Amino acid sequence: MIIKPKVRGFICTTTHPKGCEQNVLEQIEATRARGLDKSQGPKKVLVIGASSGYGLAARITAAFGYGADTLGVFFEKPGTEKKPGTAGWYNSAAFDKFAKQEGLYSKSINGDAFSHEA
């Protein structure tokens, strides 16, 4: 699918998988640059709302800053043939990709965090 930008005012409302991946990578690199002491951080982390904003930042810091195992829960939509997915969907896919490359444990659950299924 070719993704064309949709702009409302001065805000682009369209997501792009490569842009989201680059954003996640830049956050990971910034976290690594801090040189956090892994012995002082958490070992296992549950993040509810892990796909963007503070939740994604917390998950990146826990995993790439401290080497923690992470479980992220979020509610996002994948892309279809006619419409791209949400930014959080692509952010989470990128996080899982980079975590796997680093040998970090990463599990993601896409669903309602308060449902019985999740």
N, C-alpha and C positions, 0 to 999 in steps of 0.2 A: 504494500500500500504506500502511496506517496502521501506524506503528511504535509498539508498546507497550513500555514499559520492563520489562526482566527484571532482577531484583535478586537477587544471591546474597550474603547477609550484608549488608554495607554498600557493595558494589560493584555498579554498574550494568553489566551485560554486553551491553547492546544499544547499537548505534551508530546515529547519526542523521546523514544527510548535511548538514543545515543546521548542526548543532552542530559537526561536524568542519570545515566551511567557516569558521565563525566563529572557531574555535580557530586555524586557519591564518592567517586575516586578522589576528587579534590578535598573532600571532608576527611577521608581516610588519611591522605597524605599530611594534612594539617595536624591530625591527631598524632600520627607517628612522629612528626617533627617536634612535638612537645617532649618526647623522651620520658614518658611516664614510668614510674617504678612499678613493675608488674607485681611485685611482692606485696604492695600496699593496696591493690585493687580487689574488686569482687571476682569471684571464680565462676559463679553461675548467675545469670541475670534474666529475668522475665520482664519484657517491655510490652505494655499494652498501648497501642497507638504507635507501633514501631515503623510505620512506613514513611513518615515525613516529620518535619519540624523537630521539636524537642525529643520526641520518641526515637526518631532515626538518629539524631545526634547522640543520645544516650546509648543507643545500641552500638554505634560506631566507636564511641569512647570505650565502652566496656570490652568490646571484641578486639579492636585494633590498638587500643591504648593499653589495656590490661591483660589481654589474652583470654578473656572470659568466654565461657560457653553461653550462647544466647538463644532465647526463645522469644520470637516476636509475634505479636498478635495484631492484626489490622483488618480493616474491611475495605477492600479496593476492588475495582473492576478491571478485568483484562480487556485488551483491544478486541475489536471485531473487524470484519472485512471493510466496514464503512466508517468506523470510528476508532481512534486510538484509545488505549487504556488510560487510567488515571496516573498521575505522576507517582503516587505512592506505590502503584503496581510495579512500575518500572524501577523505582528506587529500591524496592524490596528484592526484585530480581537481581539488580546490580549488587546489592549487599551480599546476597547469598553467593553470587558468582565469585566475588573477591574473597569472601570468607573461605570458600572451598579451596581457592587457589593458595590461601595461606595455611590451610590445614586446620582451620578453626571450626568448632562445632557450631552449626547454625541451623535452627529449625524455624520455619515460618508457617503460621496458621492464618489463612485468609478467611475470616468469618466474624460473626458477632461474638465478641469476647465474653458476653454474659449469657450466651445460649448454652444449652446442654450439649449440643453437638461439638462445640469448640472445647 
